[in-house]
């Protein structure tokens, strides 16, 4: 564990430091979440597209822990930033990208919007006016690969630093863990679940062999929850024409619905096909890894 000094104020319930990385002395946890498997996209440069999307980014997947801290009064963002930078380097982590205040432009606000859901005006105030700084590093701990992301700024109203850490224990999705229980749990928590196990050829809406496991999970979930109504949403990457992708994503969603009804006996009233094309990416479309994450079929609770 990368050790920093102890803390004082009370944390939010059911929160804790990550085993890899402790907090700056005197800090307390203002917001906390942990997900067993999620996609996290980090920047490799400070540029944004349309003020809120990373222009240059890479995506990783795995167990994702998000922790927002507030420093004690009088501690600056620079102090916290340099401390983590030093500790990560000592632990053998390699800094992938970093920037401070004006070098970052408005990029740190992306992480306030995307990963704090806009609910914290305090951390937002700490990032405005190009005051935010950012660092992302990768390394191993106990022979497990990690990516650590830090976004930080000074909350001048309270003379504190607000900083958010995302720790990703990088891993491949174990398909054996994807079952009705995991789908049900995520739908209850987040209202949507992305399936990557339904396969199509390029520019085709015909479902390929090897998609049966994902289809059965969808069917089993809906049959065990007969009162639930969902949208089955098709998504594409940004390759090709916008309208073509919208039409293709709808056709693929419709193919899945037809398959579920015809082959799995699903009640057609439970599911509605929707296609949104490239309109709702979960990762950058600048590389193949991101495009693969954006090509998906999602269940969305109505």
N, C-alpha and C positions, 0 to 999 in steps of 0.2 A: 504493500500500500504506500502511495506517495503521501507522506505525512506533513501536514501543516498544523500550526498551533490550535489549541482547543477553542471552544465557543462559549457564549454566555446566554443570549436571549432564547426564548422558547420557540421551538420549531412547530410548523403545522403538524397536525396529527398524522400518524402513519407514514412519516417521512424519516429518512436517514441519509447519511453520507454514503456515497458509493464505495464499495470495498477497495477500489483502485485509487480513489482520489478524495482526500478530506477537504475541509473548508479552510478559508483564511481565518486567522485568529479573531474570535469575537463575532463572527458572522452567524446569521440564523436563516433557516429555510422558510421562504415565503410561499413557495409553490413546488409541488413534487408530483411526478408520475413515473410509472414503470410499465413497460409493455414487453411481453415475451418475445414478440417478433414484429419489427417494423422497418420501414425504409427511412433512411436519413440521408439528405443531400446537403453537402457542404461545398463552399466556394473554393475555387483555386485562383480567383482574382476578384477584385472588388466591384466589377461592373454589374449593373442591373439592367434588365429589360422591362420597360414600362413601369419603372420605379419600384417594382415589388417581386421580380423574379430574378434568380441568379442567371447571369449570362454564361458563366463558366463554372460548372459544378460537376461533382462526381457523387455517385450514390453508393451506399453500403446498406446491408441489411443485418439484422440480428436483434438481440435484446437491447432495448433502448431505455435508458434512464435519464429523465430530465429533472434538473434541480435548479430552482432560482433562489439565490442567496441575497441577503442584504448585509453589508458590512457594518461594523460599528461606526459611530459618528467620528468624523475626522480622518477616516481612511480614504485614500483616493483610489480611483480606478487604476492609475499607473502603478501604485504599490501592489495591488492584487494581481494585475496583469504580469508584472515582472516576476512576482513570486511563483506563479503557476508556470511561467515560461522556464524559469530556472529549475523547478522541481521536475517538470516533465523531461527536460533535457537530461538531468541527472539520472532519471529512471530509464534512460535509453530510448525515449520517444523522439521521433523525428518530426519537426515542425513542417507541415505540408504548405501552409500559407498563414501569413499573419499581416495585420495592418493596424495602425493606431490613428485614432481620431480622424483628422482631415484626409489621411491616406485612404481611409475606408469609404469616404463619401457617405451615402445613405444606406450602404449595404447592411450594417448591423441591424437596422430597423426591420429587415426581412425576417430575422430570427425572432424579433419581438412579435411580428404579425403571425408568422407561420407556426411557431412553437409555443407561444404563450396565449394564442387565440385572442389577442387584443384585449384581454381582461385586466391587464395591469398598467394603469396609466403611469405609475411610478417608474417602472422600468422603461416605458415609452419615453417619458420625460428625460431619462438618463441617456437616451440614444439620439434625440433630436439635435438638429444643428450640427451634424457631423461630429458629435462628441463620442460616439461609440467606437470601441476597438474590438478586434476579433483575432482569434487564433484557432487553428485546427492542427492536431498532431496525431500520429499513428505509432503504435508500438505493441509490445507483447507484455503480458503479466501472467505468471503461472502457466506459460506456454499457450496462452490464448490471445488472439489478435484483438486489438481495441482501436477505435478512433475516438478522440476526445475533442470536443468543440467548446470554445469559451467565447461568449460575447459579453461585453462589460462597458459600463459608462458611469459617469458621476451624476448622482442625484443632488444637484446644487441646492435644492430647497431644504433638504434634510442633512446636507454635509455627509452623505454616505455614498458608497459605491453599490450599484445594483449589477449583479452578474449572474448569467445563466450558463449552466454546464450541461451538455449532452454527452453521455458516455454510451458508445455502441460496442457491445461485445459481438464482434463480427462473426457470423455463421451462416451457413446455408440452411434454407428452410427444410426441416425434417417433415416430409409429407405424411409420415406415420402419425404426427401430432395433429394434423388437420382432420378434424372429425366434427360431428354435429355439435358437440359440446363447445369446441373452440369457436366455431362459427357463431353459435348462439350467444356466447359470452361477448364477442366483439360487436355483434349487432346490437346487443343491449347497451354496450358502453359507447359505441361510436356511430351506430346507425347504418354502417356499411361494412361489407367484407369483399375484398378483391380476390378473385380466383385466377390463377395463372396456369391451371391445369387443363383448360379447354383450348384445343389447338385448331388452327385454321391454316391453310396454305395462303401465301401472299395474294391479296386481292380476291379472296374466295370466302364465301359464307358457309361452305360445306364443312361440317365438323369432322375432324380427323380421328382415326383410331387412337387410343391412348387417353381419351378424354373421359372415359367412363367413371373413373374414381371421383372426379370433381362433380360430374353430373349426379351421381348417386348421393353425394353429400348434400347437394342442394335439394334434391328430392326428399331425402330423409329428414332434413331440417324442416322443410315446409310441411311435410306430412305429419310430423310430430308437433307442429304449431299451426293447426288448421285455421286459426283466426288471424294469423299474420298475413298481411298483404305487402308485396314487395315490388320494386322496380328491378328489372334485370337490365343493366346498363352496359352497352358495348362501348369500348374505348379503343382508340388507335394512337399511334405516334403521329408525328407531323409530316411524314413522308407523303408527297403527292398533294393533290388538290383538296382544299378544305371540304367542299360539298361532297366530293367523292368519298372522303373519309367518313363524313356524317352518314351518308347513305350506306356505306359498307358496314359501319358499326351497328346501325339499326338492323340490317339484314342478318348480321351475325347474332345479335340478341334475339331476333325472331326465330332463327334456326335453333337456338338453345331452348327457347320456350316450346317450340313444336316438338323437339326431341323429348323434353321432359314430360309433356302431355302424352305423346304417342307411345313412348317406350317405357316410361316410369310411372304412368298412371297419375300424374299430378293434376290437381284441380286447376283448370285454366283461369279461374277467377282469382287465384292467389297471386298471379304474376303478370306484369305488364312489361313488354319489351320497349326499350328506349335506346337510341343511339346518339352519342354526343361527339363522335369523332375524336379530334385532338383537343377538345375544349377544356378538358380537366386533367392535365398531367400531374403525376405524382413525383416526377423526376425531370431532369434536363433532357431535352431531345438532341443535345449536342454530341452524344456518343451512343454506341450500341447498347451499353448496359442500361442507360436511362430509357432509351426507346423500348427495350424489352419490358421494363417496369410499367411503361405507359400503355402497352398493349395488354388489355385485361378485360375480364367480364366481372362486374360488381353486382352484388345484391345490395339494394338500398331499401330500408324499411320505409313504407309510406306513412 
